C-alpha cells in the first residue's frame, strides 16, 4: 500500500515538474505553412517505410517486412489526426535515428504527459476511479486506448457519427476481440461475451453505431462532458430516458459541438437534437416523416374542402328556397 502511494506521489511530483520546466506543446501555436512543408518532408522519410506503399516497395534493402507490418501508419489518417501537423521526431527521439531502429528505441519515446501535463493530471485522477484501474493499472497507458497516429478531437470531427465510430472502436477493439482482450487480461480464461452483457439493451449493435459506450459507462454529470472514469456494468447508466428525452445528457456531451455550430449559424439547435437523437415523441425515419406530413396536409385540405363544399351547398339551398 505504501509503495503504491509512493509511486502515485512521485508521479504527481514529476507531472508538476513538467508543468514548470517543459513547454506545453499542446498549447503551442500551429506551424506556419513554411514549417508544415518541412515537417511533411521530414515525415515523408519515415512514412516511406512505415506505410503500405513502403511495405509493397521497400525503399531499403534488408528490412524485416514481417516486423514492419506491425508498425504501419495510414498516411491520410495520420495527416488528418490531432498529431498530423507534428514531426515524427517530436515523439520518436534519438533512439529512432538508426535504421533499422535499435531494440531500445522505445526508451526514448516521448511520454504523452510530456506535452499534455495539465490534462494528464486531471485524467489520472479520473482513471484511478475506473474499472480499468482496479486490476489493470500497471498495463494501461494512454496509447493502450488512444492511437496517437489516428485520434482526432471530437470538436474537430464535428459529425456525431464520426465521433461515435472513432470512440467506440477503442472499446470494441478490445471488448469484442478475443485476441486483443487476451493481451490485456491474460489471467482471464475467457472474454466476457459483450452481447450477453448488454442483452437488456434493445438493438444493441445499432446503439453502438449511434451512441458512445462512454455515454453510459462514465458519470452522467452534464457538466463533465468527457471522463476517463470508466464504470463497470453495475454502475453503468440503464435508464432509457437519460438519452431518450428532450433534455438529454447527450446534448451536453456527444452533440455539444454540433449544437454550438448550429446555434451560431441558425440561432437554434432543434435539428441538431432531432436529426441525431432519438427523442420520445419524435421520429428519425424520413419515410415516416413524409407520410405524416402528407397526412397533415391532406387533413388540412380535407377540412378546407369540406368547409367550401358546405358553404357552396348552403348557398345553393338558399337560392333554391328563394326561387
SERO-4910 file (N, C-alpha, C, O; in steps of 0.05 Angstrom, whole numbers):
BEGIN
 pado doro    nc1    nc2    nc3   cac1   cac2   cac3    cc1    cc2    cc3    oc1    oc2    oc3
  Unk    A     17    -24      0      0      0      0     17     25      0     12     44    -15
  Unk    A     38     25     18     56     48     19     71     52     -7     76     74    -16
  Unk    A     79     29    -19     93     30    -45     75     42    -66     85     58    -83
  Unk    A     49     36    -66     31     47    -86     28     77    -82     27     92   -102
  Unk    A     25     85    -57     22    114    -51     48    129    -59     46    151    -69
  Unk    A     70    117    -53     96    129    -60     98    133    -90    107    154   -100
  Unk    A     89    113   -105     90    114   -135     72    136   -145     80    151   -163
  Unk    A     48    139   -133     29    160   -141     41    187   -135     39    206   -151
  Unk    A     53    190   -111     64    216   -103     87    224   -122     89    247   -129
  Unk    A    104    205   -128    126    210   -147    116    219   -174    126    237   -187
  Unk    A     94    205   -183     82    212   -209     71    241   -209     74    256   -228
  Unk    A     58    248   -187     47    275   -185     68    296   -184     66    317   -197
  Unk    A     90    291   -169    112    310   -168    125    313   -195    132    335   -203
  Unk    A    128    290   -209    140    291   -236    123    308   -255    134    323   -271
  Unk    A     97    304   -254     79    319   -271     80    349   -265     79    366   -283
  Unk    A     82    356   -239     84    384   -231    109    396   -241    110    419   -250
  Unk    A    131    380   -240    156    390   -250    155    395   -280    166    414   -290
  Unk    A    141    377   -295    138    380   -324    123    406   -330    130    419   -349
  Unk    A    103    412   -314     87    436   -319    104    461   -316     99    481   -330
  Unk    A    124    460   -298    141    483   -294    164    485   -313    170    506   -323
  Unk    A    176    462   -318    201    462   -334    196    460   -364    209    474   -379
  Unk    A    177    442   -372    174    438   -400    153    456   -412    134    463   -399
  Unk    A    156    464   -437    135    479   -451    112    460   -456    115    436   -461
  Unk    A     88    471   -456     64    455   -461     59    455   -491     46    473   -502
  Unk    A     70    435   -505     69    434   -534     40    434   -544     34    444   -566
  Unk    A     22    423   -528     -6    421   -537    -18    449   -540    -37    452   -555
  Unk    A     -7    469   -526    -17    496   -528     -1    513   -547     -6    537   -550
  Unk    A     19    502   -560     36    517   -579     19    525   -603      1    511   -610
  Unk    A     26    548   -615     11    556   -639     16    536   -662     37    523   -662
  Unk    A     -2    533   -681      1    514   -703     25    523   -720     31    547   -721
  Unk    A     38    504   -733     61    511   -750     53    529   -774     30    527   -784
  Unk    A     71    545   -783     66    562   -806     67    545   -831     77    522   -830
  Unk    A     56    554   -853     57    539   -879     85    530   -886     89    508   -896
  Unk    A    105    548   -881    133    541   -888    142    518   -870    156    500   -879
  Unk    A    135    519   -844    143    498   -825    129    472   -832    141    451   -830
  Unk    A    104    473   -841     90    449   -849    103    435   -872    104    410   -872
  Unk    A    113    450   -891    127    438   -914    151    422   -904    156    400   -914
  Unk    A    166    433   -886    190    419   -875    182    395   -859    195    374   -861
  Unk    A    160    398   -843    151    375   -827    142    352   -844    149    329   -839
  Unk    A    126    358   -864    116    337   -882    139    324   -898    138    299   -903
  Unk    A    159    339   -905    182    328   -919    197    309   -900    205    287   -909
  Unk    A    201    317   -875    216    300   -856    199    275   -850    210    253   -848
  Unk    A    173    279   -846    156    256   -840    155    236   -863    151    212   -860
  Unk    A    157    247   -888    157    230   -912    179    210   -911    176    188   -922
  Unk    A    202    217   -899    224    198   -897    216    174   -879    224    151   -884
  Unk    A    201    180   -858    192    158   -840    171    141   -853    171    117   -852
  Unk    A    152    155   -866    129    142   -878    137    127   -904    121    110   -914
  Unk    A    160    132   -914    170    117   -937    172     87   -931    169     70   -948
  Unk    A    177     82   -905    178     54   -896    152     46   -881    141     25   -886
  Unk    A    143     64   -863    121     57   -846     94     63   -859     78     78   -847
  Unk    A     89     52   -882     64     55   -896     60     31   -914     78     16   -919
  Unk    A     36     29   -924     30      6   -943     48      8   -968     57    -13   -978
  Unk    A     53     32   -977     70     36  -1000     98     26   -994    111     13  -1011
  Unk    A    108     32   -970    134     23   -962    136     -7   -959    157    -19   -963
  Unk    A    114    -19   -950    114    -48   -947    114    -62   -974    127    -83   -977
  Unk    A     99    -50   -993     98    -63  -1020    124    -59  -1036    134    -77  -1049
  Unk    A    136    -35  -1033    161    -28  -1047    180    -17  -1027    183      8  -1025
  Unk    A    194    -34  -1011    212    -24   -991    234     -6  -1003    247    -14  -1022
  Unk    A    238     18   -991    258     36  -1002    287     28   -995    306     39  -1005
  Unk    A    289      9   -976    315      0   -967    316    -31   -968    296    -44   -965
  Unk    A    340    -41   -971    343    -70   -971    347    -80   -943    356    -66   -925
  Unk    A    339   -105   -939    343   -118   -913    323   -111   -892    328   -118   -868
  Unk    A    301    -99   -899    280    -92   -879    265   -117   -870    259   -135   -886
  Unk    A    260   -119   -844    244   -141   -834    215   -134   -839    201   -121   -823
  Unk    A    204   -143   -862    177   -135   -870    156   -147   -852    135   -134   -848
  Unk    A    161   -170   -840    141   -182   -822    138   -164   -797    116   -160   -787
  Unk    A    161   -154   -787    160   -136   -764    149   -109   -771    135    -97   -756
  Unk    A    157    -99   -795    148    -73   -804    117    -72   -807    105    -51   -802
  Unk    A    105    -94   -814     76    -95   -817     61    -87   -792     39    -77   -793
  Unk    A     74    -90   -769     61    -83   -743     64    -54   -736     53    -44   -717
  Unk    A     79    -39   -753     84    -11   -747     78      7   -771     92     26   -776
  Unk    A     56      1   -785     48     17   -808     30     39   -799     14     37   -780
  Unk    A     31     62   -814     14     85   -808      0     92   -834     12     94   -855
  Unk    A    -27     96   -832    -42    106   -855    -36    136   -858    -43    152   -841
  Unk    A    -25    143   -880    -15    170   -885    -38    190   -883    -35    210   -869
  Unk    A    -60    185   -896    -82    204   -897    -94    207   -869   -101    229   -860
  Unk    A    -98    185   -855   -109    186   -828    -92    201   -809   -101    217   -793
  Unk    A    -66    196   -811    -47    210   -793    -46    240   -799    -46    256   -780
  Unk    A    -46    247   -824    -45    275   -831    -70    290   -821    -68    314   -813
  Unk    A    -93    277   -820   -117    289   -811   -121    288   -781   -139    301   -770
  Unk    A   -104    273   -767   -106    269   -738    -96    293   -723    -85    312   -735
  Unk    A    -99    293   -696    -90    315   -680    -60    319   -681    -51    342   -677
  Unk    A    -45    298   -685    -16    300   -686     -5    302   -715     19    301   -719
  Unk    A    -24    304   -734    -16    303   -762      2    326   -771     15    324   -792
  Unk    A      3    348   -756     19    371   -763     45    372   -746     60    392   -746
  Unk    A     51    350   -733     75    348   -717     96    330   -731     89    312   -746
  Unk    A    121    336   -727    142    319   -737    143    293   -722    140    293   -698
  Unk    A    148    271   -735    151    245   -722    171    247   -700    168    234   -679
  Unk    A    193    262   -704    215    264   -684    206    278   -659    221    278   -639
  Unk    A    183    291   -659    173    304   -634    169    283   -613    173    288   -589
  Unk    A    159    259   -620    154    238   -601    176    216   -603    184    205   -583
  Unk    A    184    210   -628    204    189   -632    232    202   -632    241    214   -652
  Unk    A    246    200   -609    271    214   -605    295    202   -618    294    188   -638
  Unk    A    318    207   -605    344    199   -616    346    169   -621    361    161   -639
  Unk    A    332    153   -606    335    124   -609    325    114   -636    330     91   -644
  Unk    A    310    131   -650    299    123   -676    317    133   -700    309    130   -723
  Unk    A    340    145   -694    357    155   -715    369    132   -731    375    135   -755
  Unk    A    374    110   -718    387     87   -732    366     72   -748    343     71   -742
  Unk    A    376     61   -771    358     45   -788    372     19   -794    394     19   -806
  Unk    A    361     -4   -786    335     -6   -771    338      4   -742    360      6   -732
  Unk    A    315     11   -730    316     23   -703    326      2   -683    321    -22   -686
  Unk    A    340     12   -663    351     -5   -643    329    -17   -625    307     -7   -624
  Unk    A    336    -39   -611    317    -52   -594    307    -34   -571    285    -38   -561
  Unk    A    325    -15   -563    318      2   -540    307     29   -549    307     48   -534
  Unk    A    299     31   -574    290     57   -585    265     67   -570    262     91   -566
  Unk    A    248     49   -561    224     57   -546    230     72   -521    213     87   -510
  Unk    A    254     68   -510    261     82   -485    263    112   -489    261    127   -470
  Unk    A    267    120   -514    269    149   -520    243    160   -530    242    183   -539
  Unk    A    222    144   -529    196    153   -538    184    173   -518    183    168   -494
  Unk    A    175    196   -528    164    217   -511    138    208   -499    121    197   -512
  Unk    A    135    212   -473    110    205   -459     89    226   -465     95    249   -469
  Unk    A     64    218   -464     41    236   -470     41    260   -451     36    283   -459
  Unk    A     47    255   -425     46    276   -405     68    297   -409     67    318   -397
  Unk    A     88    290   -425    109    310   -430     98    334   -445    107    357   -441
  Unk    A     77    330   -461     64    353   -475     37    360   -462     29    383   -462
  Unk    A     24    340   -451     -3    343   -440     -3    341   -410    -19    326   -398
  Unk    A     15    356   -396     18    353   -368     -7    360   -352    -16    345   -335
  Unk    A    -20    383   -358    -44    391   -343    -66    371   -347    -80    364   -328
  Unk    A    -70    363   -372    -92    344   -378    -86    317   -365   -105    304   -355
  Unk    A    -61    309   -365    -54    283   -354    -60    281   -324    -69    260   -314
  Unk    A    -56    303   -309    -61    303   -281    -91    299   -276    -99    284   -258
  Unk    A   -108    313   -291   -137    310   -288   -146    282   -296   -163    270   -282
  Unk    A   -136    272   -318   -144    246   -328   -135    224   -308   -150    204   -304
  Unk    A   -112    227   -296   -102    206   -278   -121    203   -254   -126    181   -245
  Unk    A   -131    226   -244   -150    224   -221   -175    210   -229   -186    194   -213
  Unk    A   -184    214   -254   -208    201   -263   -203    171   -268   -219    154   -260
  Unk    A   -180    165   -280   -174    137   -287   -170    120   -262   -178     97   -261
  Unk    A   -160    132   -240   -156    117   -215   -182    107   -204   -182     88   -187
  Unk    A   -205    120   -211   -231    111   -202   -244     91   -221   -265     81   -215
  Unk    A   -232     86   -244   -244     70   -265   -241     40   -260   -225     31   -243
  Unk    A   -258     25   -274   -256     -4   -271   -230    -15   -283   -221    -36   -275
  Unk    A   -219     -1   -302   -193    -10   -314   -171     -8   -294   -151    -23   -296
  Unk    A   -172     11   -276   -151     15   -256   -151     -5   -234   -131     -9   -220
  Unk    A   -174    -19   -230   -176    -38   -208   -157    -61   -211   -144    -69   -191
  Unk    A   -154    -72   -235   -137    -95   -238   -116    -92   -260    -98   -108   -263
  Unk    A   -118    -70   -276   -100    -68   -300    -85    -42   -300    -75    -34   -321
  Unk    A    -82    -29   -277    -69     -2   -277    -40     -4   -287    -30     15   -299
  Unk    A    -26    -26   -281      2    -29   -290      5    -34   -320     26    -29   -331
  Unk    A    -17    -42   -333    -16    -49   -361    -26    -26   -379    -21    -26   -403
  Unk    A    -40     -8   -367    -53     14   -383    -35     38   -386    -24     48   -366
  Unk    A    -33     47   -410    -21     73   -416    -41     88   -434    -61     77   -442
  Unk    A    -34    113   -440    -52    128   -458    -55    114   -485    -77    112   -496
  Unk    A    -32    103   -494    -32     91   -521    -47     64   -521    -53     54   -543
  Unk    A    -54     53   -498    -69     28   -497    -96     32   -511   -106     15   -525
  Unk    A   -107     56   -507   -133     62   -519   -131     83   -542   -146     81   -562
  Unk    A   -113    102   -539   -112    124   -558    -87    122   -576    -65    126   -567
  Unk    A    -92    115   -601    -70    113   -621    -63    142   -629    -80    155   -642
  Unk    A    -39    152   -623    -32    179   -630    -31    185   -659    -31    208   -668
  Unk    A    -30    163   -676    -29    167   -705    -57    168   -717    -60    172   -742
  Unk    A    -78    165   -700   -105    163   -710   -124    183   -698   -141    195   -711
  Unk    A   -122    187   -671   -142    202   -656   -145    230   -665   -126    244   -671
  Unk    A   -171    239   -666   -178    266   -673   -199    276   -652   -217    262   -645
  Unk    A   -195    301   -643   -213    312   -623   -242    312   -634   -247    316   -658
  Unk    A   -261    307   -616   -289    307   -624   -297    334   -636   -313    335   -656
  Unk    A   -287    356   -625   -294    382   -636   -285    385   -664   -297    400   -680
  Unk    A   -263    372   -671   -252    374   -698   -268    356   -717   -272    363   -741
  Unk    A   -277    333   -707   -293    315   -724   -321    327   -730   -330    326   -752
  Unk    A   -333    338   -709   -359    351   -712   -382    332   -715   -401    333   -699
  Unk    A   -382    315   -735   -404    296   -741   -406    275   -719   -387    260   -715
  Unk    A   -428    274   -705   -432    254   -683   -426    225   -692   -416    209   -677
  Unk    A   -434    218   -717   -429    191   -727   -399    185   -728   -391    162   -722
  Unk    A   -383    204   -737   -354    200   -738   -342    198   -710   -324    183   -705
  Unk    A   -353    214   -691   -344    214   -664   -349    187   -651   -332    175   -638
  Unk    A   -374    177   -655   -382    151   -644   -365    128   -656   -355    111   -642
  Unk    A   -361    129   -683   -345    108   -696   -316    108   -685   -305     86   -680
  Unk    A   -304    131   -681   -277    132   -671   -275    122   -642   -259    105   -636
  Unk    A   -292    133   -625   -290    127   -596   -299     98   -590   -286     85   -573
  Unk    A   -319     88   -603   -328     61   -597   -309     40   -608   -308     18   -598
  Unk    A   -294     47   -629   -274     29   -639   -253     22   -618   -244      0   -616
  Unk    A   -247     42   -601   -228     38   -580   -238     16   -561   -223     -2   -553
  Unk    A   -263     18   -553   -275     -1   -534   -278    -28   -547   -271    -49   -536
  Unk    A   -290    -29   -571   -297    -54   -584   -272    -69   -594   -273    -94   -596
  Unk    A   -251    -55   -601   -227    -68   -610   -216    -88   -588   -204   -108   -595
  Unk    A   -222    -81   -563   -213    -99   -541   -236   -117   -532   -233   -141   -530
  Unk    A   -258   -104   -525   -280   -119   -513   -296   -137   -533   -313   -152   -524
  Unk    A   -291   -134   -558   -304   -150   -578   -284   -167   -594   -290   -177   -616
  Unk    A   -260   -171   -582   -239   -186   -595   -226   -204   -574   -214   -194   -555
  Unk    A   -227   -230   -579   -214   -249   -560   -184   -245   -560   -172   -247   -538
  Unk    A   -172   -240   -583   -143   -237   -585   -133   -212   -570   -115   -214   -554
  Unk    A   -146   -190   -575   -138   -165   -562   -143   -166   -532   -127   -156   -516
  Unk    A   -166   -177   -524   -173   -179   -496   -153   -196   -481   -146   -191   -458
  Unk    A   -144   -218   -493   -125   -236   -481    -98   -223   -476    -84   -229   -457
  Unk    A    -90   -204   -493    -65   -190   -489    -66   -171   -465    -46   -168   -451
  Unk    A    -89   -159   -461    -92   -140   -439    -97   -155   -412    -86   -148   -392
  Unk    A   -114   -175   -413   -122   -190   -389   -117   -220   -393   -136   -235   -394
  Unk    A    -92   -229   -394    -86   -257   -399    -95   -275   -376    -98   -299   -380
  Unk    A    -98   -264   -352   -106   -280   -329   -135   -290   -331   -143   -309   -318
  Unk    A   -151   -276   -347   -178   -284   -351   -180   -306   -373   -170   -301   -396
  Unk    A   -191   -328   -367   -191   -350   -386   -209   -345   -410   -204   -354   -432
  Unk    A   -230   -330   -406   -249   -325   -427   -259   -296   -426   -265   -285   -405
  Unk    A   -261   -284   -450   -271   -256   -452   -301   -256   -447   -315   -272   -459
  Unk    A   -311   -239   -429   -340   -237   -425   -354   -230   -452   -346   -211   -465
  Unk    A   -375   -245   -458   -389   -240   -483   -403   -213   -482   -422   -210   -467
  Unk    A   -394   -194   -498   -405   -167   -496   -434   -165   -503   -449   -148   -492
  Unk    A   -443   -182   -522   -472   -182   -529   -489   -192   -506   -511   -182   -502
  Unk    A   -479   -212   -492   -495   -223   -470   -496   -203   -447   -517   -201   -434
  Unk    A   -475   -189   -442   -475   -169   -420   -495   -146   -426   -507   -135   -407
  Unk    A   -499   -140   -452   -517   -119   -459   -543   -129   -470   -557   -116   -486
  Unk    A   -551   -153   -462   -576   -165   -473   -601   -150   -464   -622   -154   -475
  Unk    A   -599   -133   -444   -621   -117   -435   -627    -93   -454   -649    -82   -453
  Unk    A   -607    -87   -470   -609    -64   -487   -620    -72   -515   -607    -87   -529
  Unk    A   -643    -61   -523   -654    -69   -549   -636    -58   -572   -625    -36   -570
  Unk    A   -634    -73   -593   -618    -65   -617   -590    -56   -608   -581    -34   -614
  Unk    A   -577    -74   -594   -551    -67   -582   -531    -56   -602   -520    -35   -598
  Unk    A   -527    -71   -624   -506    -63   -643   -514    -36   -656   -496    -20   -663
  Unk    A   -539    -31   -660   -548     -5   -671   -541     17   -652   -534     39   -660
  Unk    A   -544     12   -626   -538     32   -606   -508     39   -608   -500     62   -606
  Unk    A   -491     19   -612   -462     24   -613   -454     40   -637   -432     51   -638
  Unk    A   -472     41   -657   -466     57   -681   -476     86   -677   -469    103   -693
  Unk    A   -494     90   -658   -507    116   -655   -498    131   -629   -501    155   -628
  Unk    A   -487    117   -610   -480    129   -585   -455    116   -574   -450     93   -578
  Unk    A   -439    132   -560   -413    122   -550   -417    105   -525   -435    110   -509
  Unk    A   -400     86   -521   -401     69   -497   -398     87   -472   -410     81   -451
  Unk    A   -381    107   -474   -376    124   -451   -400    140   -442   -401    151   -419
  Unk    A   -420    143   -459   -444    157   -451   -458    143   -428   -469    156   -410
  Unk    A   -456    116   -427   -469    101   -406   -448     91   -385   -456     86   -362
  Unk    A   -423     89   -393   -403     78   -375   -385     99   -362   -363     92   -353
  Unk    A   -394    124   -362   -380    145   -347   -401    161   -332   -424    160   -340
  Unk    A   -394    175   -311   -413    191   -296   -429    209   -314   -418    222   -332
  Unk    A   -455    211   -311   -473    226   -328   -477    254   -319   -499    265   -323
  Unk    A   -457    266   -306   -459    294   -298   -456    311   -323   -435    309   -337
  Unk    A   -475    327   -330   -475    342   -354   -452    362   -355   -443    370   -376
  Unk    A   -443    371   -332   -420    390   -331   -394    376   -338   -375    389   -346
  Unk    A   -394    350   -336   -370    335   -343   -374    323   -371   -386    301   -373
  Unk    A   -364    336   -392   -370    328   -419   -356    302   -426   -366    287   -443
  Unk    A   -334    296   -414   -319    272   -421   -303    264   -397   -290    280   -384
  Unk    A   -303    238   -390   -289    229   -367   -274    203   -373   -283    187   -390
  Unk    A   -252    198   -360   -237    173   -363   -244    154   -339   -230    134   -335
  Unk    A   -265    161   -324   -274    144   -302   -293    123   -314   -318    126   -312
  Unk    A   -282    102   -326   -299     82   -338   -311     64   -316   -297     52   -300
  Unk    A   -338     63   -315   -351     48   -294   -360     20   -304   -365     16   -328
  Unk    A   -361      1   -286   -369    -26   -293   -399    -28   -298   -414     -8   -295
  Unk    A   -408    -51   -305   -436    -55   -312   -455    -49   -290   -478    -42   -295
  Unk    A   -446    -52   -265   -464    -48   -242   -470    -18   -238   -491    -10   -228
  Unk    A   -451     -1   -247   -455     28   -244   -463     41   -270   -469     65   -270
  Unk    A   -463     26   -291   -470     38   -318   -499     48   -319   -516     38   -305
  Unk    A   -503     69   -335   -529     81   -338   -547     62   -354   -540     52   -375
  Unk    A   -571     56   -343   -590     38   -356   -618     51   -359   -637     37   -367
  Unk    A   -620     76   -353   -646     90   -356   -648    101   -384   -632    118   -393
  Unk    A   -667     91   -399   -671    100   -427   -675    130   -430   -666    142   -449
  Unk    A   -689    141   -410   -696    170   -412   -672    188   -410   -673    211   -417
  Unk    A   -649    177   -400   -625    193   -399   -617    203   -426   -607    226   -429
  Unk    A   -622    187   -446   -616    195   -474   -641    201   -490   -641    220   -506
  Unk    A   -663    186   -484   -687    189   -500   -706    209   -486   -728    202   -477
  Unk    A   -698    234   -485   -714    255   -474   -706    282   -486   -684    284   -497
  Unk    A   -723    302   -483   -717    328   -494   -692    340   -482   -677    354   -495
  Unk    A   -689    336   -455   -666    348   -441   -644    327   -438   -632    324   -416
  Unk    A   -638    312   -459   -619    290   -457   -591    300   -451   -583    322   -458
  Unk    A   -577    283   -436   -549    290   -429   -531    289   -453   -509    300   -453
  Unk    A   -540    277   -475   -524    276   -499   -519    303   -511   -499    308   -524
  Unk    A   -538    322   -506   -534    349   -517   -510    362   -505   -496    379   -518
  Unk    A   -504    355   -480   -481    367   -466   -455    351   -471   -433    359   -463
  Unk    A   -458    328   -484   -434    311   -487   -429    306   -517   -411    318   -529
  Unk    A   -444    287   -529   -439    279   -556   -445    301   -577   -431    304   -596
  Unk    A   -468    315   -572   -477    334   -593   -469    363   -587   -478    381   -601
  Unk    A   -453    367   -567   -448    395   -559   -434    411   -581   -440    435   -584
  Unk    A   -416    399   -596   -402    413   -617   -420    420   -640   -419    441   -651
  Unk    A   -437    400   -647   -456    405   -669   -477    426   -661   -484    443   -678
  Unk    A   -486    424   -637   -507    443   -627   -495    471   -627   -509    490   -634
  Unk    A   -471    474   -618   -458    500   -616   -455    512   -644   -460    536   -649
  Unk    A   -446    495   -663   -443    505   -691   -469    513   -703   -471    534   -716
  Unk    A   -490    497   -698   -516    504   -709   -529    528   -696   -541    545   -710
  Unk    A   -525    531   -670   -536    555   -656   -523    580   -667   -536    600   -671
  Unk    A   -496    579   -672   -482    602   -683   -491    608   -711   -492    632   -719
  Unk    A   -498    587   -726   -505    591   -754   -535    599   -758   -541    616   -774
  Unk    A   -553    585   -743   -581    589   -748   -596    602   -725   -618    613   -728
  Unk    A   -583    603   -701   -597    614   -678   -614    595   -662   -626    603   -642
  Unk    A   -615    570   -671   -629    549   -656   -616    522   -661   -599    520   -678
  Unk    A   -623    502   -645   -609    476   -648   -629    453   -649   -621    430   -643
  Unk    A   -653    458   -656   -673    436   -657   -665    413   -675   -667    390   -667
  Unk    A   -655    420   -699   -648    398   -718   -624    382   -708   -622    358   -713
  Unk    A   -606    395   -693   -583    380   -681   -593    359   -662   -581    338   -660
  Unk    A   -614    365   -648   -626    346   -629   -642    324   -643   -637    301   -638
  Unk    A   -660    333   -661   -678    314   -673   -665    298   -695   -674    275   -701
  Unk    A   -645    308   -708   -632    294   -731   -614    272   -721   -609    253   -735
  Unk    A   -603    275   -697   -583    256   -688   -590    242   -661   -576    225   -652
  Unk    A   -613    249   -650   -621    239   -624   -649    227   -625   -667    238   -637
  Unk    A   -652    204   -612   -679    191   -610   -693    204   -587   -689    196   -564
  Unk    A   -711    223   -592   -726    236   -571   -754    225   -570   -767    220   -591
  Unk    A   -764    219   -546   -791    209   -544   -811    228   -557   -811    252   -553
  Unk    A   -829    216   -574   -848    232   -588   -838    243   -615   -853    256   -629
  Unk    A   -813    238   -621   -802    247   -647   -795    223   -664   -794    201   -654
  Unk    A   -790    228   -689   -783    206   -707   -758    214   -723   -754    237   -729
  Unk    A   -742    194   -730   -719    199   -747   -721    183   -773   -701    180   -787
  Unk    A   -745    173   -779   -749    158   -804   -759    177   -825   -782    186   -824
  Unk    A   -743    184   -846   -751    203   -866   -777    195   -880   -794    212   -886
  Unk    A   -780    169   -886   -805    160   -900   -829    165   -882   -850    174   -892
  Unk    A   -827    158   -857   -849    163   -838   -854    193   -835   -878    201   -833
  Unk    A   -833    209   -835   -837    238   -834   -854    248   -857   -872    264   -854
  Unk    A   -847    238   -882   -862    246   -906   -891    238   -905   -909    252   -913
  Unk    A   -895    213   -895   -923    203   -893   -939    220   -873   -962    228   -879
  Unk    A   -927    227   -850   -941    243   -830   -946    271   -841   -967    282   -836
  Unk    A   -926    283   -855   -931    309   -867   -953    308   -887   -970    326   -889
  Unk    A   -953    286   -904   -974    283   -924  -1001    281   -911  -1021    293   -921
  Unk    A  -1003    265   -889  -1029    262   -875  -1038    289   -864  -1062    295   -864
  Unk    A  -1019    304   -853  -1026    330   -842  -1037    349   -863  -1057    363   -859
  Unk    A  -1022    350   -886  -1031    367   -909  -1059    358   -919  -1076    375   -924
  Unk    A  -1062    331   -921  -1088    321   -931  -1110    328   -912  -1132    334   -920
  Unk    A  -1104    327   -886  -1124    333   -865  -1133    363   -868  -1157    369   -867
  Unk    A  -1112    380   -870  -1118    409   -873  -1134    414   -898  -1154    429   -897
  Unk    A  -1126    402   -921  -1140    406   -946  -1168    395   -944  -1187    406   -955
  Unk    A  -1171    372   -930  -1198    360   -927  -1217    378   -911  -1240    381   -919
  Unk    A  -1206    390   -890  -1222    408   -873  -1231    433   -890  -1254    441   -890
  Unk    A  -1211    444   -905  -1217    467   -922  -1237    460   -943  -1256    474   -948
  Unk    A  -1232    437   -957  -1250    428   -978  -1278    423   -967  -1298    430   -980
  Unk    A  -1280    410   -944  -1306    405   -932  -1320    431   -926  -1345    433   -930
  Unk    A  -1306    451   -916  -1318    476   -910  -1328    490   -935  -1350    502   -935
  Unk    A  -1312    489   -956  -1320    501   -982  -1345    488   -993  -1364    502  -1002
  Unk    A  -1346    461   -992  -1369    446  -1002  -1394    454   -987  -1415    458   -998
  Unk    A  -1392    455   -960  -1415    462   -944  -1424    491   -950  -1448    496   -951
  Unk    A  -1405    509   -954  -1412    536   -960  -1426    538   -986  -1446    553   -989
  Unk    A  -1416    523  -1006  -1429    523  -1033  -1457    511  -1031  -1476    522  -1042
  Unk    A  -1460    488  -1018  -1485    475  -1016  -1506    492  -1001  -1529    494  -1008
  Unk    A  -1496    506   -980  -1514    524   -965  -1523    547   -982  -1547    555   -981
  Unk    A  -1505    558   -998  -1512    580  -1016  -1532    571  -1037  -1550    585  -1044
  Unk    A  -1528    546  -1048  -1547    536  -1068  -1575    531  -1057  -1595    537  -1070
  Unk    A  -1575    520  -1032  -1602    515  -1019  -1617    541  -1014  -1641    543  -1018
  Unk    A  -1602    562  -1006  -1615    588  -1002  -1626    599  -1028  -1648    610  -1028
  Unk    A  -1611    596  -1049  -1621    607  -1075  -1646    591  -1084  -1665    603  -1095
  Unk    A  -1646    565  -1080  -1668    548  -1088  -1693    555  -1072  -1716    557  -1083
  Unk    A  -1689    559  -1045  -1712    566  -1028  -1722    594  -1036  -1746    599  -1034
  Unk    A  -1704    612  -1043  -1712    639  -1050  -1728    639  -1076  -1747    654  -1079
  Unk    A  -1720    621  -1095  -1734    619  -1121  -1762    607  -1116  -1777    604  -1135
***
